[in-house]
Each structure stands twice: as structure tokens, then as C-alpha cells.
Amino acid sequence: MNNEFEEVTAEDFSTISQKKLPHQLIENTLITWGGGGLKGTKYKNLMVKYAGWTRSNSTSYAKDPLQAAIAFNIIRNAFNSCSNADELKMKLEPKR
């Protein structure tokens, strides 16, 4: 699935475009995989956190675009070996 998304760059978070940027496409996929709506948004937030986003859910990715780009690229790469929400969660969830 990785090939479906371009690599996310820090500049993406300060770019205005009529076409969806790679991180927006990844977010949409995560929300869909998570069940859509509020449930999907919670899932997306959790996956981004698992991938390395350390700020709150309400903090704009533009506040730390490098950290955001790294987190989204981790998710992008994880999509290669995952075909559903549960597999992705298992892959990204911190090991205890």
C-alpha cells in the first residue's frame, strides 16, 4: 500500500494545495480503517501517536513538521505489511 502515497515532507504541513497532500491521504485512510467518524478519528490519532507524534491531538502538525513527517512516513511504510486496522495497530503499538 506504501506505493499509493508519496513520501511526506516537513514542507507539506505548510503547503496549501487543491489536491490532497500525502499526509492528508494517509489520515483519510486511517479514519476509514478505524471505522469512520469519531471512532475513525480516534483510531487515526492513536496510530499517529504510536508512530511518534508526541504532541496533543489538538496540536497542529505545523508546530513540529519534522516530527509529523517522520510519524506519517512510519505509518506509510507500515502500510506495506498491513492490510487492515488491527494489523496496523499491532505493528505500530509500542511493545511492553
Stockholm file with secondary structure:
# STOCKHOLM 1.0

chainA/1-96         MNNEFEEVTAEDFSTISQKKLPHQLIENTLITWGGGGLKGTKYKNLMVKYAGWTRSNSTSYAKDPLQAAIAFNIIRNAFNSCSNADELKMKLEPKR
#=GR chainA/1-96 SS CGGGSCCCCGGGGGCCCSSCCHHHHHHHHHHHHTTSHHHHHHHHHHHHHHTTCCSCTTSCGGGSHHHHHHHHHHHHHHGGGCSSHHHHHHHHSCCC
#=GC SS_cons        CGGGSCCCCGGGGGCCCSSCCHHHHHHHHHHHHTTSHHHHHHHHHHHHHHTTCCSCTTSCGGGSHHHHHHHHHHHHHHGGGCSSHHHHHHHHSCCC
//
